[in-house]
Amino acid sequence: MTAKQRISSALEKTKAKFIELDEISLTNQKRVLDAFAKNRLALRHFAGTSGYGYDDVGRDTLNQVVADIFQTESAIATPMIASGTHALSLALFGVLRPNDVVLSIGGEPYDTLQDVIYKEGIGSLADFGIKFSCIELKNNAFDKDAIASFLQNNKVKMVYIQRSRGYAWRPALTIAQIEDICDFVHQICKDIIIFCDNCYGEFVEKCEPTAVGVDLCAGSFIKNIGGGIAPTGGYVVGKRHLVEMVAGRLTAPSIGTEIGSYSYGYRLFYQGIFMAPHVVNQALKTALLFSTALSELGFETLPSLDDTLSDIVCSVKLGSADKLISFCQAIQAISPIDGYVTPEPWDMPGYNDPVIMAAGCFVQGSSIELSCDGPIRPPYIAYLQGGLTLEHGILALEKALEALI
């Protein structure tokens, strides 16, 4: 069977699921439009400011639009946040205090947060005496017995949830799972802060974690929510008093979001948010198509057609370093930018193993654009994410199949 025949077979199998994804995209597009209408978006909101940025209506309205989309009280949505890791770090340092205890209930957080949490002598959480404990998932579900035991025997300030799979072999956590565990945790202690790393999860389901019990949530504008258009930035959303504490960390206590200019203007952020539900839909279809075609080829993949999708990632166990490298190189070769480049594994800052990354993106590092990466360690899993158009995803899959076959 040729690569084109395999793609045709996979497209036929994914038809019903694609219709479900279209319905989700329509729901999310309406939510975005409602937020724009409520806040009376106009051309004047695109203008930038300089210096302190006092009375920056574009900045302040962007914050409120994002808060409304997340159905929560307050938001910081700003180009002053450099990455998803920066947004998560801001939220942790903004809310936590010396000797606080954090419990991660989905295992260890993503690789780039390891030094933020544990490494001593660099201004990490550990340097401030903040204790971080982890409970692994059990059969891809929260281990409620272990969570209850820990919460009942320790004074916990924050419960940490990583929605996406990171570099773990598991499906992303669904909104239904997150809602259930929020109810469970708050029944044990209503004052615990539930914080969610929402990277790769925005607009994948019909609502966001803050609509189902999460108190604080963070992510990156060069992932889902920026729609492949936002040039930089990140967000933190949630309950007002928590967001205000994070804002004090972003700028300074007592100043918060009252200052902060961006002279280039905000059009690309608003336009990116507007496009995001559709772009995320394209990325989900690409991930599902890759997963279906590669599973037919005999590789173990996630997600499956039966899964509730809750991030934009497709995971593929390739079984060898050579296949992982070849797979990523095939994705790079079909990229619109730097398609002539051949990626190689390297010791990337923030990662514990050499990592190979394919990312020929219009926005550097944008993982809502089609990209692929993986740590060079057994079982040699490729993590493919993004895709601004399904058409690009189909062409990339053809290239990847040819490389693997």
N, C-alpha and C positions, 0 to 999 in steps of 0.2 A: 504494500500500500504506500502510495506517495505521500509527501507532506501535505499537499493540497487535498488529497482524499481524506486524510486524517482530520484535517480542519473542517471539511464539509460534514463529516460524521459527528464531530464534536458540536458544531453549530446546530445540527438537527437535535441533538440530545439536550441542548441548553435552552431551546425555544421557550418552554413553559417557564423556566426560571427567569429568563430575560423579561417576560411579561410582568412577573412579580417585582423585578427591579425597577421597571418603568413606573409602576404604581407608587413605589416608595419615592422615586425621584419627583413625581408629580406632587405628592404630599409635602415634600421638603421645599420644592420650589414655591408653593403657595405660602409656606411659613416665612420664607425669606421675603417674598413680596409683601406680605402683611406687615412685617417689621419695617420695611422701607416706607410703606404707606403711612403707618402709624407715626413715624418720625419725620414725615414730610420732606423726604430727600429732594434736594434741588442742586443745581449746578454750583451754588455757593459753597456746598459742603466739600467740593473737590479741592478748593484752594488751600495751599499750604501757608504756614506762618514761619517766623524766624524767632530767634532769641528764646525768651521764656515761653512763648506760645500762649500768653494769657488770652482768654476768650476765643480759643481755637475751636470754632463751631464744628469743623470737620472732624477733629479728634474726638470731641465730646459726643457728637452724634454717632460716630462709628462705635464708640463704647456702648451706647444705648441700643443700637441696632443689634449688636452681637448679644447683648444681654437678653433682648426680646427673642431672638432666634433660639437661644438656649433656655428660654422660659424661666429665667432666674432674675435675681434682684439687681445685679451689678456686673460690670465687666471692665477689663482692661484689654483693649485690642490695639496694639501699637507696633510701629516699626522699631521702637526702642528695644524690643525683645528680639534677640538674634537667632534663636532656634528653639526647637521643642525642648531640648535639654535645659536651655536657659529659662524657659517658661516654667518648667517643672521645678527647677532649682529655686527660682524666685518664690514660687508658692510655698515650698518647704521652708525656706529661710524666713519668709515673711510671717508665717503662722506659728512655727515651732520656736520654743525657747529652751535654754539649757536644762538638761536632764529630762526633757520630755521623752516619751516612749511612742514609737511608731510601729504598727503592725501591718506588714504587707501580707495580704491574704491570698495572693495569686503567685507566690514564689518570689524569687529574686527579681528586682526591677531590671530593666534593659541595661545593656553593657555600659552605655555612656553615663549612667547614674552611679556606677559603682564607686568611683572616686569621690563624687559629690557626697556620698553617704559614708563611706568607710575609711578612705585614705587619710592618714594622720599627717598633720603639719602643713596642710594646704588651705586651711579654712573650711574644712568639710563639716558635715553634721557631727561626725565623731569628735572633732576638735572642740565642739561646744557641749560635749557630754550627752548628745542626743542619741538615744539607743534605738536601733532599727532591727526588728525581728521579722522573720518570714515563716509563713505556713504555706506549704506546697498545695496545689490543687490535687484533688483526689478523683481520678477518673474524669478529668476535665471539668470538675465541679468544685465549688467551695467546700472545704472540710469544716462543716458547721460545728461538729463536736470539738475539734481542736481550737477553732476560733472562739467558741463560747468559753472553753476552759481557760484560754489565755486571757480573755477580757475579764473574766471573773477573778483572776488571780494576779492581775497587773493593772496599774493605773495607766491606761492607754490614752494618749492625747489624740492620735490620728490613726485611722485605718486607711491603708493605701491600696488602691486597685489599679492595676495596669490592664487596660481593656484589650489592647492588641497583643499579639503573640510574642513580639520581640524576636529574640533568637531561640525561643523555645518551640518544641514540637507539640503544638496544641492549637485548637481553634481559638479565635478571639472570643472574649466574653460577650454574651449577648445582653441587650438591654433588659430582657426578662430576668436573666441571672443577676444582673446588677440591682434591679429593683427588689428582687427577693432578698438579696443579702443586705441591702440597706435597711429594709424592714427588720430583718433579723438582728442586725447590729444595734439599731436604735432602740429595739425592745430591751436589749441588755443594758444599754447606756445611751440615753437620748442626747447626751452632751458630747459624745465622741464626734470628731470631725471626720467625715468620709471624703477622701480626696481621690480623684480619678485622673490618671494619665489617659487622655482621650486621643492621643496621636494616632493617625490613620483611621479614626472611627467616625469623624464628623459626616453627617448626612448619609451614613450607610444604612441606618434604620430610620423609622418614622419620627423618632424623638431622640434627644440627647440625655446623657446620664443625669444632668441637673434637673430634668423633668421627672425623675423617678426616685429621688431621695439623696443623690450625691450633693454634698455641701459645697465642694470646690472642685474645679475642673480646669485643665490646662492643655494647650496644644500649640501647633505651629501653623503660621499662615502659608508656608511653602509646602504644606501637605494639603489635605482635603479642602479645608475651609477657604483657602486662597484661590481655588479653581484654576491653578496653573497660571494665574495672571498676577497676583500679589507678588511684589519683588522681594519681600523680606517680612519679618515680623512674627509675632506670636500673640497669644491671648491667655488670660486667666478669667474665669467666670465663676459666679456662685453667690453665696449669701453676702450681703452688703458689708457687714463688719469684717468678714474674712478678706474680701477683695480690697478693702481699705488698708488692711494690714500688709497685704502684698504690695499695694501701691506705694506704701511707705518704704518698702524695701527697693522698689524700682527706682524711685527718685530719692526722697528723704522723708522721715517722719514729719507729719504736719503739712507736707507739701502734696504728696500723693499724686493724683492725676490732674491737679490744678495747673501744672506746667508740663512742657514737653512739646517742642515744635517739630515740624517735618516740612521743610521748605519745598519738597518735590510735589506735595499735594497727595490727596487721598483717593483719587479716582480709581486707581488700579486695585485698591483694597475693596472698595464698594463693588466694582465690576467683577472682581474675583469671587466675592461672596455670592453675587447674583448668578454667576456661571457655575458655582460649586456643585449644586445638586445634580446638574446634568453631567458635569465632568466626573464626579464620583460614580455616577451610573455607568459611564464608559469604562472607568477603571475596574469596577466590580465585574462587568461583563468580560473584560480582558482577563482578569484573574480566574474567573470561572472557566473560561474557554481554555486557558493554559492548563488548568488543573484537570479538566476532563480529557483533553487530548493526550497529556502526558501520562495519566493513569491508564489510558488505553494502550500506551506504549510499554506499560509494565512498571512504571515508577510509582512509588508511594507519594501521594499528594494530599494537600489540604488547600481549599475547602472541597467538600464533595457536593454533589447536586442536592443532597438531602439536608445540608447544613443551613442554619440561619446565618447569613453572612453578617459579620459585625466589624470587620476591618477590610481594607482593600488589598490585602496581602495574599499571594499564592505561595505556599511552601512546597518544595520539591526535594525529596531525598534522592540525591544523585549517586551516592555511594563511593565516589572517589574524588580526589582533588582535581584530577585532570578533567573530569566531566563537569565539575563545578566551574572551573576556569573557562572551559570551552563554551558552556552555557552563557556565562556572563559576557564573554567576548562576542558571542553571536548577538546578544541584545545591544551591546555597544555599537556593533557594525551596522545596525539598522536604525540607529538614533539620528535625529535631524541635526544635532550639533555634535561635533567631534566624532562623527561616525568613522573617521579614518584612524582613530586612536585604538590601540590594543591595550586594555587594562590588565594589570598584573596585581597579585596580592601585595599588600604593604602593611606596615605597622602604623595604623591610623590612630591619631590621638583619641583617647577615650575608650578604646577597645582592648580587650585582653588577648586577642589572637590576631594574627595577620588576617586582613579582610580584603576581599576583591569587590570592587564596586563598578558597576556599569551605569552610567548616568549621563547621557548626552542630552542635557536639558537646556531650555531657554533661560530658566532661573537656576543658578548653580545650586545643586543639592536638592532640587525640588522633587520630592518623592510622590507627588501626585502626577508628575510626568512619568512615563514608562521608564523604570529603572530596576536594577537587580543587584543584590549584594549577598554576601554570605561569608562567615568566618571559615578559615581553612582549618577545620577540625572535624573529626568523624561525627555524624554520618554524612558530612559534606552536603548541607542543605542550602539550596538557593532560595532566597526570599525575593520574589518578584512583586513589585507594587506599581500602581499608577497606570497611566495611559489616558492621554487627553482625548483620544478617539479610539473607538473599537477597530476602525480600519487600520490604524497603526499597530494595534495589538495583533491583528490577524497576520499582518506582514512580518511582525517580530516572531510570532509563533512559527511561521513557516521557516524562518531563518534558524530558529532554535532547534526545530525538528530535524532539519538538514544536518546541523552540527552533531546532534546526538545519534542520529541514524548512521 
